[in-house]
Amino acid sequence: MIKKGIILAGGLGTRMSPLTKAVNKQLLPMYDKPLIFYPLSVLMLAGIRNILIIVNKGQLNQFKKILPEKNNFGVNLYYKEQLKPRGLPDAFILGEKFIGKDNVALILGDNFFYGQSLSQSLKKNTKFKNGAKIYLHQVKNPQLYGVAILKNRKVVKIVEKPKKNLSNLAVTGLYFFDKNVVSLSKELQISKRKELEITDLLNKYIKKNKLKVDFIGRGGTWLDTGNIQDYYNATNYISAIENRQGLKI
């Protein structure tokens, strides 16, 4: 059972510049709430109550004004500063003491998940001891994402931003890992992009036959808000749902 989670809320936000020159992207308003509230709520729906938020150096106080470490929605929040973006697996290296010997979830601070039965799905996927689990979602532009190649519903390879149409199943920004994730992340080599790649980490689990997948079906929504168009699409989606239903996402 996963009881710890990490929100990776660093990054330069270059695709949304100049909005992100003074304010971290995850603190910008997405309709009526800061963007980071949405990935935080996903971890809470999964039953995770101990959460580490990784932020850029110099931005810690901005986050603490919105999400102080105590008296927050019944969860325990912790912070860690990242000197510079080094790729997703760096979150596990920075969070080594926080993770300890426990399994851990990682969610990207700019990812939005919503849909019926999401809570049940999250709680189901946190109940494992060994290996890793990911969510896949069908997209029409797979060349923008890391995609999973499946055979008989089993992942055989993860490919980052393929030039050829190998698969339309994108790997979303929500991951579940066992306690070995820290040591495996330390074994990774810096890529051509000068980062540690989550694709390389997932392929390590594949080689060990320890990566499982679940699917966000047609009734669910996953939005990556990394650029300005996707950001406003997500904002409009939230506005439409909340005003139609009268419920907060």
Buried (B, 14 or more C-beta within 10 A) or exposed (E): EBBBBBBBBBBBBEBBEEEBEEEBBBBBEBBEBBBBBBBBBBBBBBBBBBBBBBBBEEBBEBBBEEBEEEEEEEBEBBBBEBEEBBBBBBBBBBBEEBBEEEBBBBBBBBBBBBBEEBBEBBBEBBEBEEBBBBBBBBBEEBEBBBBBBBEEEEBEBBBBEBEEEBBBBBBBBBBBBBBBBBEBBEEBEEEEEEBBBBBBBBBBBBEEEBBBBBEBEEEBBBBBBBBEEBBEBBBEBBBEBBEEEEEEB
